[in-house]
Amino acid sequence: MLPGHKGQNDGDVSAFAAAFEEIAPNITISWSPGGGISRENASFVSSHGGAWGRMYRIVTDFHDTEGAWALNNHLVTIAQFYDFIGKNNTFPDLDMLPLGQQASHGGGLRPCALSHAAQVFVVNMYAITRSPLILGAALPLDPEDTWTLSLITNPDVLRVNNETCENSPQIVLTEPNSTDLFAWTALGSTGTTIEGDLFVALFSLRNSNATAVGVAIPDGLYAATDVWTGQPISGGPFQSNFTTFLDYESSTLVKLTKL
């Protein structure tokens, strides 16, 4: 299954998946073509309802040293696959989360090169796009690294990743043609603890402080809660839009509950 070559390796994919189903049915198949994947490939995987793979990587390797370029590329790329998110229980994959201690080229381990704000940015991006959460870190985690542990165990953030639907990119109201500001929304899925809630994730890669980033929301009045802290956000109730100010390489993940 090579990018841009629809059907070229379909037989190999089906044979591989059939073999796994026979000898290791509990192993989840993840496709990683190396250079990303095409929409045709995504359609192929999702059309088989996970029988021939649950996830497929749509970006090249993601390292913590790549900074803003990789974050921008991730958001631009996943926007091209938003309609495949969760389709037949299959998922586009943004590669592993480069958090915690990382291997250095000279040997040994080093701390994650991303700032704390950028690390939250990454987790928010994976949560709102339902990208598979696979930790790319030296294990076991340093017991004193409570920061990394907090990033990957927050139950409300995990619910956004696990229990939402209609995850999609939105126009940034404050600057509709921006290439460095991004907005996503998602809905709590039916039958879950967050059913009916609207989730908003806003991202800034603008090299400046306090940039206004806003997104339109459905009619009604909403109370806003910070998903990470569970604390209410002042300024509400919110109507017609939700807007906040973000610094460079920062983001916010908000739950909007209709009043």
Backbone bond lengths (Angstrom), bond angles and torsions (degrees), N, CA, C in turn:
res aa  C-N    CA-C-N  psi(-1)  N-CA   C-N-CA  omega(-1)  CA-C   N-CA-C  phi
1 M - - - 1.467 - - 1.532 108.35 -
2 L 1.311 117.26 88.65 1.450 121.95 -176.34 1.516 110.69 -100.23
3 P 1.356 117.34 143.56 1.467 119.98 179.04 1.514 111.78 -55.39
4 G 1.317 116.61 129.83 1.455 121.04 175.67 1.508 114.62 82.52
5 H 1.346 117.95 1.17 1.466 120.48 -178.39 1.516 109.22 -123.69
6 K 1.304 115.38 71.94 1.457 121.80 -177.90 1.527 110.75 -56.92
7 G 1.333 115.48 125.33 1.451 120.28 174.65 1.508 115.10 86.20
8 Q 1.325 118.92 -11.51 1.460 120.54 -173.19 1.521 111.99 -62.81
9 N 1.335 116.81 -37.42 1.461 120.47 -176.80 1.525 112.96 -120.10
10 D 1.317 117.44 21.92 1.454 120.01 -176.75 1.524 111.97 -58.94
11 G 1.322 117.12 -39.62 1.459 120.54 -179.74 1.512 111.87 -63.06
12 D 1.343 116.93 -41.02 1.457 120.57 178.52 1.525 111.00 -64.83
13 V 1.337 115.49 -41.63 1.464 119.96 -179.98 1.520 110.50 -61.68
14 S 1.318 117.03 -47.56 1.465 120.08 -177.76 1.525 111.19 -65.64
15 A 1.330 117.72 -37.58 1.465 120.84 179.47 1.528 110.81 -67.01
16 F 1.310 115.77 -42.89 1.466 120.85 178.87 1.525 109.96 -61.25
17 A 1.348 116.77 -47.84 1.460 121.00 -178.27 1.528 110.93 -64.16
18 A 1.333 117.41 -39.37 1.457 120.76 179.47 1.520 111.35 -64.29
19 A 1.337 116.39 -38.50 1.464 120.37 178.80 1.528 110.72 -65.33
20 F 1.323 116.47 -41.94 1.464 120.00 179.01 1.525 110.46 -65.16
21 E 1.321 117.05 -39.65 1.460 120.87 -179.60 1.526 110.48 -62.14
22 E 1.320 116.41 -32.55 1.464 120.22 -177.91 1.523 112.33 -79.00
23 I 1.344 116.93 -42.42 1.470 118.60 -172.61 1.529 113.40 -103.87
24 A 1.331 118.07 -19.90 1.466 119.96 -177.87 1.524 109.52 -149.79
25 P 1.332 117.60 66.38 1.468 120.82 -172.63 1.528 114.12 -65.42
26 N 1.328 118.19 -17.67 1.462 120.57 -178.12 1.521 113.56 -90.98
27 I 1.308 117.35 -0.49 1.462 121.21 178.20 1.528 109.11 -87.74
28 T 1.331 115.90 129.57 1.462 121.16 178.80 1.526 109.45 -83.23
29 I 1.308 116.69 128.49 1.468 121.17 -179.84 1.519 109.30 -87.20
30 S 1.327 115.14 128.96 1.465 122.33 176.38 1.517 108.42 -124.38
31 W 1.335 116.88 124.17 1.455 121.31 179.85 1.527 109.87 -91.83
32 S 1.319 115.44 133.93 1.469 120.64 -179.41 1.515 109.21 -136.66
33 P 1.338 117.25 85.37 1.465 120.94 -174.72 1.525 115.01 -71.76
34 G 1.334 117.48 -5.92 1.463 119.63 176.50 1.509 113.34 95.09
35 G 1.309 117.49 -59.06 1.454 120.15 -177.19 1.515 114.02 -98.52
36 G 1.314 116.72 18.82 1.459 119.04 -176.77 1.510 110.47 96.09
37 I 1.307 116.35 -174.55 1.457 121.76 -172.26 1.530 109.06 -142.83
38 S 1.306 116.52 155.52 1.459 120.39 -179.37 1.531 110.37 -96.48
39 R 1.323 116.14 165.54 1.469 120.05 175.98 1.534 110.43 -63.70
40 E 1.321 117.38 -32.30 1.455 120.09 176.56 1.531 110.57 -62.34
41 N 1.336 116.09 -42.05 1.459 120.08 177.10 1.522 110.82 -63.09
42 A 1.350 116.03 -42.95 1.459 120.33 179.78 1.514 111.03 -61.46
43 S 1.318 116.00 -40.89 1.457 120.79 178.66 1.522 110.81 -63.75
44 F 1.327 116.03 -39.05 1.462 121.36 179.23 1.518 110.91 -62.14
45 V 1.331 117.24 -48.31 1.467 120.90 -178.62 1.525 110.53 -66.16
46 S 1.336 116.66 -48.20 1.464 119.57 -174.92 1.524 112.56 -68.13
47 S 1.326 117.83 -29.07 1.464 120.43 -177.85 1.523 112.21 -67.17
48 H 1.331 116.70 -17.76 1.460 119.89 -179.36 1.528 112.18 -98.82
49 G 1.326 116.32 13.48 1.447 120.96 171.24 1.514 115.38 58.82
50 G 1.306 116.89 29.62 1.455 120.64 178.34 1.511 114.36 89.89
51 A 1.322 117.88 -8.60 1.461 120.43 -179.25 1.519 111.33 -64.84
52 W 1.330 116.61 -28.03 1.453 120.61 -179.74 1.531 111.70 -113.48
53 G 1.306 115.99 28.25 1.461 120.86 177.76 1.514 111.16 130.21
54 R 1.339 116.41 137.40 1.460 121.60 -179.53 1.520 112.51 -95.49
55 M 1.335 117.26 -26.88 1.460 119.83 -177.04 1.521 110.15 -144.02
56 Y 1.325 114.66 158.05 1.451 120.15 -176.20 1.529 108.31 -150.22
57 R 1.314 115.25 130.33 1.456 119.97 -174.42 1.521 110.96 -78.20
58 I 1.326 115.67 130.87 1.460 121.39 -176.01 1.529 112.63 -108.58
59 V 1.333 117.00 1.06 1.467 121.59 179.51 1.523 108.71 -131.57
60 T 1.327 115.87 165.97 1.458 119.93 173.38 1.531 108.91 -77.28
61 D 1.332 117.02 -179.11 1.458 121.29 -178.29 1.531 111.16 -53.58
62 F 1.308 115.95 137.13 1.461 122.89 -177.89 1.525 108.73 -109.07
63 H 1.334 116.26 116.82 1.461 121.88 179.32 1.529 110.41 -116.43
64 D 1.315 115.26 149.72 1.464 119.89 -177.91 1.513 112.97 -68.54
65 T 1.327 118.20 -14.88 1.462 121.67 -178.65 1.525 113.12 -86.39
66 E 1.335 118.30 -3.47 1.464 120.63 -176.01 1.519 113.37 -83.40
67 G 1.326 117.21 -21.19 1.454 121.21 173.41 1.509 114.89 65.23
68 A 1.357 114.88 -145.26 1.461 122.14 -169.50 1.525 112.77 -61.10
69 W 1.328 117.73 -33.31 1.468 119.46 -179.09 1.520 110.41 -58.12
70 A 1.341 117.34 -46.19 1.457 120.74 -178.21 1.521 111.28 -67.42
71 L 1.335 117.34 -38.46 1.458 120.34 179.28 1.527 110.44 -63.31
72 N 1.327 116.00 -42.82 1.459 120.14 177.76 1.521 110.64 -63.76
73 N 1.319 116.53 -45.31 1.460 121.09 -179.22 1.521 111.39 -61.58
74 H 1.319 117.05 -39.79 1.452 120.77 178.49 1.530 111.26 -61.14
75 L 1.331 116.11 -46.99 1.461 119.63 -177.38 1.526 111.56 -68.46
76 V 1.313 117.09 -38.67 1.465 120.28 177.85 1.527 110.37 -66.02
77 T 1.323 116.62 -41.67 1.462 120.70 -176.61 1.520 112.10 -70.44
78 I 1.332 117.91 -47.64 1.463 119.93 -177.11 1.524 110.75 -64.62
79 A 1.334 117.37 -27.67 1.463 119.62 177.16 1.526 111.32 -63.32
80 Q 1.322 117.62 -26.55 1.453 121.80 179.37 1.534 112.66 -78.36
81 F 1.349 115.74 -10.42 1.462 120.47 -177.69 1.534 112.09 -122.03
82 Y 1.341 117.05 12.71 1.460 118.89 -171.67 1.528 112.77 -57.45
83 D 1.345 117.05 -33.73 1.461 119.69 -177.29 1.528 113.02 -74.70
84 F 1.327 116.84 -4.75 1.465 120.41 175.66 1.529 112.10 -99.85
85 I 1.331 117.57 -4.58 1.461 120.53 -177.39 1.526 109.72 -65.66
86 G 1.315 116.80 116.55 1.461 121.84 179.32 1.513 114.97 77.73
87 K 1.325 117.94 1.40 1.466 120.03 -177.41 1.520 110.09 -63.97
88 N 1.329 115.82 120.81 1.470 121.47 -176.63 1.527 111.90 51.43
89 N 1.335 114.49 35.21 1.465 122.30 177.95 1.525 112.06 61.80
90 T 1.335 116.97 38.10 1.463 122.61 172.74 1.529 108.38 -122.40
91 F 1.357 115.76 158.36 1.459 118.46 -169.53 1.528 112.94 -144.91
92 P 1.356 116.89 132.60 1.463 120.11 167.80 1.533 108.92 -64.13
93 D 1.320 115.89 143.34 1.465 122.02 -172.40 1.532 109.92 -119.36
94 L 1.339 116.33 127.38 1.466 121.89 -179.83 1.524 113.18 -93.11
95 D 1.322 118.17 19.14 1.457 125.52 -179.26 1.531 110.04 78.03
96 M 1.318 115.84 176.99 1.453 120.86 -174.61 1.524 112.44 -69.26
97 L 1.321 115.37 154.63 1.465 121.80 176.15 1.529 109.02 -78.21
98 P 1.349 118.16 113.88 1.466 120.23 -176.98 1.534 111.08 -85.03
99 L 1.319 116.04 66.19 1.453 122.27 -176.44 1.528 109.94 -112.27
100 G 1.320 116.67 167.71 1.456 119.78 179.40 1.522 111.64 70.28
101 Q 1.319 116.46 -160.84 1.461 120.30 -178.56 1.524 110.74 -71.73
102 Q 1.340 114.30 135.26 1.458 122.09 -178.62 1.523 110.45 -116.97
103 A 1.313 116.10 153.82 1.465 120.53 177.53 1.519 109.80 -76.82
104 S 1.316 116.92 133.15 1.464 121.11 176.87 1.512 109.21 -92.37
105 H 1.335 115.50 153.94 1.463 119.46 -178.31 1.519 111.98 -64.75
106 G 1.312 117.30 -27.57 1.455 120.79 179.63 1.512 114.00 -85.65
107 G 1.333 116.14 3.82 1.453 120.96 -177.09 1.515 110.91 98.41
108 G 1.299 115.90 156.41 1.450 120.33 -178.80 1.514 112.59 83.52
109 L 1.312 115.49 -172.14 1.457 121.59 -176.36 1.520 110.67 -119.32
110 R 1.331 114.92 153.87 1.464 121.19 177.40 1.521 108.21 -141.71
111 P 1.328 117.44 158.95 1.468 119.52 177.89 1.530 110.88 -68.71
112 C 1.311 116.33 157.43 1.463 122.10 174.59 1.522 109.43 -54.75
113 A 1.341 116.15 132.81 1.466 120.87 -176.14 1.521 112.88 -79.40
114 L 1.316 118.09 -14.10 1.460 120.75 179.43 1.527 110.37 -75.25
115 S 1.328 116.14 142.47 1.464 119.73 174.22 1.528 109.37 -63.26
116 H 1.317 116.82 163.09 1.460 119.70 177.74 1.530 110.74 -59.05
117 A 1.340 116.91 -40.68 1.465 119.99 179.19 1.522 110.77 -62.69
118 A 1.340 117.23 -40.73 1.458 120.77 179.69 1.525 111.20 -68.92
119 Q 1.319 118.08 -32.25 1.460 120.64 177.00 1.524 110.89 -66.89
120 V 1.328 116.94 -40.96 1.464 120.19 174.59 1.529 109.88 -63.02
121 F 1.334 116.64 -40.27 1.464 122.94 175.98 1.529 109.51 -53.23
122 V 1.325 116.64 -48.83 1.463 121.36 -178.17 1.529 110.86 -61.74
123 V 1.315 117.29 -47.86 1.464 119.78 -177.75 1.532 110.72 -66.09
124 N 1.321 117.85 -39.59 1.466 120.56 175.61 1.525 111.07 -59.84
125 M 1.325 115.97 -42.41 1.465 121.07 -179.57 1.528 110.80 -63.52
126 Y 1.317 117.29 -44.18 1.461 120.69 179.09 1.525 110.78 -67.63
127 A 1.339 116.80 -38.22 1.463 119.99 -177.86 1.523 111.39 -65.28
128 I 1.335 117.95 -50.07 1.463 121.72 -174.06 1.527 111.67 -71.78
129 T 1.343 118.10 -22.14 1.467 121.57 179.26 1.526 112.00 -100.39
130 R 1.322 116.32 2.14 1.461 122.84 179.90 1.526 112.42 56.11
131 S 1.323 116.24 31.49 1.460 119.13 175.40 1.522 109.07 -66.43
132 P 1.335 118.61 141.84 1.467 120.34 177.85 1.524 111.12 -55.07
133 L 1.327 115.95 135.74 1.464 121.81 -177.56 1.531 109.01 -95.86
134 I 1.322 114.89 94.19 1.460 121.75 179.38 1.527 106.86 -118.32
135 L 1.313 117.22 118.93 1.458 121.33 -174.81 1.514 110.61 -82.28
136 G 1.340 116.15 121.67 1.449 121.51 175.56 1.524 109.75 -101.98
137 A 1.321 116.83 79.88 1.462 121.97 -175.73 1.514 109.06 -144.62
138 A 1.335 115.47 162.54 1.453 120.40 173.62 1.526 108.36 -69.97
139 L 1.336 116.29 128.32 1.464 121.68 -179.61 1.526 110.22 -116.08
140 P 1.326 118.57 148.14 1.460 125.13 0.18 1.528 110.99 -72.96
141 L 1.339 115.92 157.07 1.457 119.79 177.09 1.525 109.88 -61.53
142 D 1.308 115.72 145.34 1.457 120.91 173.17 1.532 108.25 -56.77
143 P 1.327 119.33 123.27 1.471 120.36 -177.52 1.520 113.55 -59.22
144 E 1.324 116.31 -19.87 1.464 119.52 178.02 1.531 111.99 -88.26
145 D 1.331 116.60 -4.34 1.463 120.42 -179.36 1.525 109.50 -86.98
146 T 1.303 115.81 66.55 1.467 120.45 -178.95 1.529 111.67 -67.74
147 W 1.348 116.29 -24.11 1.462 119.89 179.57 1.523 111.00 -62.92
148 T 1.336 116.88 -53.47 1.463 119.93 -178.77 1.519 110.44 -61.69
149 L 1.316 116.89 -41.39 1.455 120.27 179.16 1.528 110.91 -59.70
150 S 1.331 116.46 -39.63 1.464 119.66 179.94 1.522 111.61 -65.87
151 L 1.330 117.58 -30.54 1.461 121.56 -179.45 1.522 112.29 -69.11
152 I 1.315 117.18 -32.56 1.463 119.96 -171.49 1.526 113.01 -105.57
153 T 1.335 117.52 2.34 1.470 119.49 -177.52 1.525 113.64 -124.07
154 N 1.336 118.36 2.07 1.461 119.33 -179.07 1.534 109.20 -64.94
155 P 1.335 118.64 115.47 1.478 120.12 -173.05 1.524 114.03 -63.49
156 D 1.326 117.86 -34.55 1.462 119.95 -178.85 1.527 111.62 -71.97
157 V 1.326 116.66 -36.97 1.467 120.00 176.18 1.530 109.79 -66.65
158 L 1.326 116.67 -40.35 1.464 120.21 178.84 1.527 111.44 -64.33
159 R 1.323 117.23 -32.85 1.470 119.91 177.06 1.528 110.80 -64.03
160 V 1.320 117.03 -37.84 1.466 119.70 177.70 1.524 109.53 -60.57
161 N 1.314 117.09 -41.25 1.457 121.31 179.71 1.525 112.16 -70.28
162 N 1.336 116.71 -34.93 1.465 120.85 -171.77 1.522 114.71 -97.72
163 E 1.336 117.83 -25.83 1.456 119.81 -166.22 1.528 113.63 -126.24
164 T 1.318 118.03 26.76 1.463 119.81 178.50 1.522 110.87 -115.78
165 C 1.313 114.95 166.39 1.462 122.50 177.88 1.530 108.59 -145.65
166 E 1.321 116.07 174.61 1.468 122.10 -178.33 1.530 111.49 52.58
167 N 1.319 116.21 37.67 1.462 121.74 177.94 1.522 108.64 -70.04
168 S 1.326 116.64 122.69 1.461 117.80 -174.62 1.531 112.10 -155.76
169 P 1.336 116.44 148.80 1.470 120.44 174.91 1.515 110.06 -72.45
170 Q 1.324 116.38 150.59 1.458 121.97 -178.88 1.528 109.93 -129.21
171 I 1.310 115.78 160.62 1.464 121.08 174.66 1.525 108.75 -71.04
172 V 1.314 115.69 134.51 1.461 120.38 175.57 1.527 107.95 -77.19
173 L 1.322 116.63 111.16 1.466 120.97 -174.44 1.516 112.66 -58.31
174 T 1.322 116.15 -41.73 1.454 119.81 -174.66 1.521 112.27 -67.39
175 E 1.345 117.72 -29.91 1.467 122.18 177.79 1.528 108.41 -149.99
176 P 1.329 117.54 86.50 1.465 121.67 -172.97 1.521 115.27 -58.34
177 N 1.331 118.03 -28.00 1.462 120.27 -176.10 1.525 112.82 -103.66
178 S 1.316 116.17 16.70 1.458 119.94 -177.82 1.526 111.80 -66.75
179 T 1.328 115.71 145.22 1.466 121.13 175.02 1.521 111.77 -109.06
180 D 1.336 117.28 2.13 1.464 119.54 -179.55 1.530 112.96 -130.12
181 L 1.338 116.27 9.26 1.456 122.29 173.46 1.526 107.59 -123.18
182 F 1.334 116.32 139.17 1.467 119.78 -173.51 1.518 110.30 -138.70
183 A 1.341 115.56 149.74 1.462 121.59 178.02 1.526 109.33 -139.41
184 W 1.324 115.58 138.73 1.469 122.59 175.39 1.513 109.10 -134.32
185 T 1.325 116.23 150.58 1.455 121.11 172.43 1.528 109.46 -132.02
186 A 1.335 115.04 161.20 1.461 121.77 175.95 1.521 108.15 -155.53
187 L 1.327 116.18 158.89 1.460 121.92 178.91 1.523 110.31 -114.29
188 G 1.333 116.10 144.37 1.456 119.94 172.74 1.520 109.47 -65.18
189 S 1.325 116.52 131.59 1.460 121.13 -174.83 1.525 112.05 -72.28
190 T 1.317 115.55 151.71 1.462 122.06 177.45 1.525 110.41 -59.62
191 G 1.323 115.55 135.02 1.454 120.26 177.26 1.513 114.81 86.08
192 T 1.333 117.22 3.00 1.462 120.55 178.50 1.524 109.70 -105.38
193 T 1.315 115.23 171.91 1.464 120.36 179.70 1.521 112.31 -69.47
194 I 1.328 117.74 -14.45 1.467 120.89 -178.89 1.526 111.89 -112.05
195 E 1.321 116.64 17.84 1.463 121.16 179.42 1.529 110.70 -53.89
196 G 1.333 115.87 130.76 1.453 121.48 177.01 1.512 115.14 89.77
197 D 1.328 117.19 -13.87 1.460 119.45 178.23 1.534 110.26 -80.47
198 L 1.316 115.36 147.59 1.460 122.19 176.71 1.520 108.05 -106.54
199 F 1.321 116.41 130.46 1.458 121.04 179.82 1.520 109.68 -110.96
200 V 1.318 115.32 136.43 1.461 122.47 -179.57 1.521 108.72 -124.26
201 A 1.315 116.53 130.16 1.459 122.07 172.96 1.527 107.83 -121.94
202 L 1.319 116.15 126.09 1.465 122.54 179.27 1.515 109.03 -119.31
203 F 1.340 115.98 142.62 1.462 121.39 -174.12 1.527 110.48 -135.86
204 S 1.329 115.87 141.03 1.461 120.32 175.11 1.525 110.48 -127.36
205 L 1.334 114.76 127.64 1.461 121.43 171.22 1.524 109.92 -117.62
206 R 1.316 115.64 20.09 1.465 121.42 177.72 1.517 109.13 -81.35
207 N 1.323 115.09 130.87 1.465 119.93 -175.77 1.524 110.69 -79.79
208 S 1.320 115.24 64.58 1.459 121.90 177.42 1.517 108.09 -159.04
209 N 1.308 116.21 168.55 1.458 120.92 -178.83 1.525 111.18 -98.20
210 A 1.321 115.40 152.93 1.469 123.10 171.62 1.526 113.13 51.94
211 T 1.335 116.28 55.74 1.454 121.63 175.62 1.524 109.18 -89.36
212 A 1.318 117.21 131.36 1.468 121.24 179.09 1.523 109.76 -74.60
213 V 1.338 115.72 126.63 1.460 121.73 177.75 1.526 106.90 -129.93
214 G 1.323 117.00 122.73 1.454 120.46 -176.58 1.511 112.39 -137.47
215 V 1.333 115.39 158.74 1.452 121.31 -179.38 1.523 108.55 -142.11
216 A 1.331 116.27 145.68 1.464 120.68 177.21 1.521 110.01 -71.95
217 I 1.338 116.50 145.41 1.454 122.22 176.16 1.528 108.67 -127.36
218 P 1.337 117.64 157.52 1.475 120.27 -178.04 1.527 112.25 -60.38
219 D 1.324 114.71 162.11 1.462 120.10 179.70 1.521 111.18 -56.38
220 G 1.314 115.06 144.72 1.452 120.45 177.89 1.513 111.21 129.79
221 L 1.328 115.21 177.76 1.460 121.96 175.74 1.521 108.74 -108.65
222 Y 1.332 115.21 137.12 1.460 120.10 -175.12 1.523 111.41 -130.32
223 A 1.322 114.69 141.12 1.455 121.03 167.43 1.522 107.52 -93.42
224 A 1.337 117.50 140.29 1.457 121.74 -176.46 1.524 110.71 -111.63
225 T 1.328 115.17 139.18 1.460 121.88 178.89 1.518 109.03 -130.17
226 D 1.320 116.60 135.25 1.455 121.76 174.05 1.529 107.62 -70.93
227 V 1.336 117.30 118.68 1.464 120.23 -175.96 1.520 111.55 -62.96
228 W 1.332 117.43 -35.59 1.466 120.50 -176.47 1.523 112.33 -69.50
229 T 1.317 116.77 -40.91 1.463 119.91 -174.21 1.518 113.86 -102.15
230 G 1.336 116.69 -19.35 1.447 119.93 -175.18 1.509 113.43 75.98
231 Q 1.332 116.59 8.48 1.460 120.80 -177.38 1.530 110.86 -93.65
232 P 1.345 116.34 144.34 1.472 119.37 177.63 1.523 111.18 -65.82
233 I 1.335 115.54 148.40 1.458 121.91 178.75 1.520 108.45 -100.02
234 S 1.317 115.63 128.12 1.462 120.24 -177.88 1.519 111.10 -70.72
235 G 1.326 115.50 163.75 1.462 120.82 178.03 1.508 113.45 101.26
236 G 1.326 117.41 -7.88 1.446 120.46 -178.28 1.523 112.32 -86.53
237 P 1.333 116.80 -178.25 1.460 124.65 0.55 1.531 112.05 -69.43
238 F 1.333 114.93 153.40 1.456 120.78 -176.27 1.524 109.68 -98.29
239 Q 1.319 115.43 140.66 1.466 121.97 -176.89 1.527 109.61 -140.08
240 S 1.277 117.73 131.82 1.475 126.87 176.36 1.524 114.29 72.57
241 N 1.350 118.40 -30.38 1.459 118.97 177.72 1.523 109.97 -156.61
242 F 1.323 113.82 157.73 1.463 120.03 170.19 1.515 107.11 -122.54
243 T 1.324 116.37 124.44 1.459 122.01 -177.02 1.518 109.74 -131.92
244 T 1.323 115.47 141.02 1.455 120.54 175.63 1.524 108.70 -142.73
245 F 1.330 116.64 174.48 1.460 121.79 178.85 1.522 108.75 -111.32
246 L 1.328 115.42 131.84 1.456 121.03 -176.96 1.516 111.43 -126.98
247 D 1.332 115.20 143.65 1.455 121.42 173.06 1.525 110.03 -86.70
248 Y 1.313 116.57 177.49 1.462 123.46 -179.70 1.530 110.75 -60.05
249 E 1.331 116.69 135.36 1.462 123.84 178.97 1.523 111.78 55.00
250 S 1.318 116.28 39.54 1.455 119.29 176.89 1.522 109.50 -128.10
251 S 1.323 115.96 167.66 1.452 121.10 -175.67 1.514 109.48 -156.12
252 T 1.335 115.31 171.66 1.459 120.96 174.07 1.508 108.91 -140.28
253 L 1.326 115.93 148.55 1.459 122.11 177.28 1.532 106.57 -128.09
254 V 1.333 115.89 118.10 1.458 121.98 -168.94 1.521 110.55 -127.83
255 K 1.320 115.50 141.20 1.471 121.55 171.98 1.511 108.30 -103.40
256 L 1.338 116.13 127.60 1.455 122.29 177.41 1.528 109.20 -109.60
257 T 1.312 116.06 121.89 1.447 121.90 -178.87 1.514 109.24 -112.41
258 K 1.333 117.00 125.43 1.447 120.56 -176.90 1.526 110.83 -70.12
259 L 1.328 115.32 134.22 1.460 121.02 -178.66 1.529 111.19 -88.70
